[in-house]
Amino acid sequence: MTLWQRSIGRIRAHWKLAWIPLGLSAIVYGNSLYKSSQQRLGMTLFLGGWAIAVCGMSALKRFLDENPLREGNQKVAFLAIFLLLFLGGPVLTAAKAIWGAAQPGDYRTAATSLGLIYFVVPLAVRWVEPKDYALRRLPGRIRRAAIFRTIANAAGIGAVAAFLSARFVLTHPAPLISTALTLIVAMAVVTHKTFARARKLCTQTHIDVQNLLRDMDELDDAKGRDRAASKLRDRLPRSRAGQQAGDKPADKRMAARRSWDVLKLDLCTTVDSGYRRFGLPLLADDAIADVERKVLAGIEAADVDAADPARADLRAILNACAGRIDVLA
């Protein structure tokens, strides 16, 4: 099956999902017309938008039930809708500014909306992040953290630009051009730093996961040698059995614990910002605690197979970070 045929098939299966954004757009536009001279048209669009959106809910339920990972993204969709609603005013103001019809009041309204986005989005990202399937969702979690941080930074810079425009667009229009260029450069710099931070964290995490897996492999070898040496104690003199033992598992356990401590710091580090209260950690605290329980159980257990669940989780983290490796970030 070609990519074109697959795309057409998915569109035919889920085209009714378009009713939801279409209905929401009609609701918003109808609400904006309600206080104008076109009140009847606004009421019609408002009620019709709700009817269209409700018709798309059954298609949305079928779409979510097809994949368990989709159901947890509902809060992410709500945040995206919030952004679209609050970006409507700034986009309209930008269009008016291009045509030279924007007024100081328009800039003040845009600055308020953008400022709200700048402060709310970093705090809302933790709330909207799905809590289930933490390791399977890790690639998307990293991507969403960087994207939402970029949107918040753009909104903050846009709020500053709108505030300056509201204050000086009528009295000092010429310096606003150089100010706009400066803000564009600032936006490029902060965007680069955000994605560079995510790549650097993924690279370091990938290295530390590999180190822990190697230490766990060496620990398993030491466990095997220790088990073989214990069997020889009943057959050989104690001195010869001690010579056969080789490295002690206790030393390898300590090395594996140290590697886990280093990796845990990576998992607790925020992806998008150096400020933990306003950033999204690589993994949630509950997910880190679950991985830690499996890793420590595998390290302490005498059975080699006890570390298999920990290895599965570590390889999932390894695969999530593999696509973002950048040793020069």
N, C-alpha and C positions, 0 to 999 in steps of 0.2 A: 504494500500500500504506500503510495507516494505521500509526501507532506501535504500536497494540495488536497488530495482525497481525504486525508485525516482531518485537515482543517475544516473542509466542507461538512464532513460528518459531525464534527463537534458543534459547528454552528447550527446545523439542523436539529441536533439533540437539545441544545440549550438556548435557542434564539429567544425564547419567552423570557429569559432573564433580562432582556432589554426593556421589558415593561416597567421594571422597578426604577431604574434611573430616569426613564421617560416620564413616569408618573411623578417622581420627586421634582423633576424640572418644572412640570406643569404646576405643581403645588406652589413652588417658590415664585414662579412668574405670576401665577394668579393672585397670590397674596400681595405682590408688589403693585398689582393693578387695582386692588380693592378700594384704595383711597383716592383713586383718580377718577376721571370722568367715565372710564370704561369699567364701572363697577360690576355690571352684569357679566361681562366677559371674564373678569377676574374671578367671580364666584363660580362660573361654569368651569374654568380651568382648574380652580382649586378642588372642587368636588370631583371633576373628571379625573384629575391626577390621583386622588386617593383611590378611585375605583380601578384605574389602570395598575397602580402599585399593588393593590390587593390581589389582582389577577396574576401577578407575577410571583406571589409568595409560594404557591404550590411548586412552580418550577425551581424556585430557590431551595425548597426543602429536598426535592429530588437531587439537585446538584450537590447539596451538602451530604446527603446520605451515601453518595457514590464513593466517597473517600473520607475516612475518619479524620484525616488531617485538615479537611476543609472546615469542619464544624467549629473548630477552635479559632478560626480566623474572623468570626463575626465581630468581635470587638475591634479588630484591625479595620474592618470595613466601616464601622461606626466612626472611627477616628478619621478615616479618609473622607467620609461624608461631612464631618465637622470641618475639615480643611476646605472642602469645596464650597461649603456654604459661606465661610468667612473670607474666602478668597474672591468671592464674587464682587464685592465692593472695591477692593484694590485693583482688580483687573479692569473694572469699568472706569475707575479713576485713571489708570494708565492709558486706556483708550482715549479718554477725554484729553489727557495731557499730550498725546501724540497729535491730536487734531487742534490743540491749542484752546480747548474749551473748558479746561479744569479750573475750578475755583478753590480758594483756600479752604472752604468748608469740606470740599471733596477730599482734599489731602488730609485733613484732620480725621475724617471718618476712616480713611484708609490706614492712617497711622494707628488708630485705635484697634482695628481688626488685626493688623499685622503684629502689633505688640502683644495682643492676646494670644495669638498663635505662638509667638516666641516663648512666652512664659508657660503656656498650658501643655504644648506638645511634649517637651522633655519629661514632664511629670506624668503625662498620660501614657507614655510608651510602655512603662512598666505595667500599668493596669491592663492595657490591651494585649500584651504578649500572652499567647496561649500557654497554659500551664501543663498540658498533657503532651506526651511524646516529645519530651524535652530534647533528647539527642537527635531524633529524626528531624526535628524542626530547627536544629542548630544552624544550618546554612542560611535558612530564611531569617532567623533571629539576627544573625550578623548583618545580613543585607538590610533588613528593616531598620536596625539601629543606626547604620550609616546614612540611610536615605532620610529618615525622619529628623536626624540631627542636621542634615543639610537643609531640609525644608525649614526647620526652626531658625537656623542661622540666616537663611535668605529672608525670612520674615522679619527678623530683628534688624537686619541691614535695611530692608525696605521700609520698616517703621521709622528709622532714623531719616531716611531720604524723604519720606512723606512729611515728617515733622518739619524738616528744614524747608521743604517746598511750601508748606502752609505758612511758614513764618516769613520767608524771603522771596517767594515767587513774584510778588508784585513790586517789591522795592529793589531787590538785587537779583534779577533773573540771570545775568551773565555768569557770576561765580557758581551757579548751580550746575553748570555743565562740567566744570572741573571737579566739583564735589561728586557728581554722579559717576564720573570715570574713576575717582578714588574709591568709591563704594563698590564698584564693579570689580576692581582689582582686589579689594578686601574680601569680597565674596569668593573669588577664585582661590585666594590663599587659604581661607578657612575650610573650603570644600576639599582642597588637596590635603590639608592636615587631617581632616576627619577620616578620609578613606586611607591615608597613609597610616594612621593610628590603627585602623582595623586590620590592615595587611601586616603591620608589625606585630600586633598581638597574635594573629593567626600563625605567623611564622614562628614566634617564640613558643606558642602552645604546641605546634607540630613537633618542634625539636624536643620539648620536655616530655611529650607523650612517647616519642620514640625512645628516649632515655629510660623512662619508666618501664616500657615493654622489654627493653634489653635487660634491665636489672631483674625483672620478674623471670625472664628466661634463665638467667644465670642462677637465680634462686632455685628454680626448678631443677637445674642440673645439680646444684649442691644438695638438694633434698634427695635426689636419686642416688648420689654418691654416699650420702649419710645412711640411706636405707640399706644400700649394699654393704656398707661397713658394719652396720648393726647385725646383719646376718652372719658376717664373718667372725663376730666376737665369740660365737658359740663353737667355732671350728678352729680358730687360730689363737695363738697366744695374744695377750692384751697388747704387747708392744708392737707386734706385726699388724694387728688390726688398726691401731692408731696411725701407723704409717700409711695404710690404705685409705684413710678417711678423707684426706685432702682438705679443701676449704670448708670452713664451718658454715652451716646455714644461718647461724645467728648474725654473722657479718653481712651476708647477702640480704638478710631481712632488714638490717639497719640501712643498707644502701638503698633498698627499694622504698623504705619509708621516707628517706631524705628526698628521693626523686618525686614521690607523691606530694610532699610538702611544697616543693618548687612548683609542680603542676597545679596544685590547688590555688596558689597565688595567681597564676594565669587565669584560671577559671573564675576567680572572684574579681578580676580586673574589668573595669567598664570598657566597652568597645568604642564608644563614640565621644567620651569626654573624660577628662581627668578628675572631674568632680563626681564622686560616687552618688551623691544624693540626686544629681541631675543627669545621670548616665545609666546605661543599661549594661549589667554585667554579662560576661560571656555566657555564663550559665546561672540559672536561678539558684537560690540557697538550697531549696529542697532537692534539686537535681544534683548539686554538688555533694550534699550529704548522702544521697543514694549511691553515687559513684564511689565516694569514700568508703562507705560500708562494704561494698563489694571488693574494692582494692585491698583494704586491710584484712578482710576475711580471707582473701586469696593468699596474702602474704603470710598470715599466721597459721594457715591450715597446713597440716602435714601432707595432705593429698594434693597432687599436682593438678588434678582436674578441678579443684575448688576455685582456681583463678580464672576459669573460662568465662564466667559472666563479667568479670572485671575487664578481661581482654576484649570482649565484644563491645563494651561501652567505650573503652579507650580507642578502639579502631573506628568507632563511629565518630568520635571527636577528631581523630586523625583525618578521616575522609572529609569532614566538614571544613577543616582548615586547609586541606591540600590545594583547593582551588584558589586560595588567596595568599600563597607563599610569595614573599618578596624580601629577599635577604638584604636588599639595598634600600628598603623603606626607611 
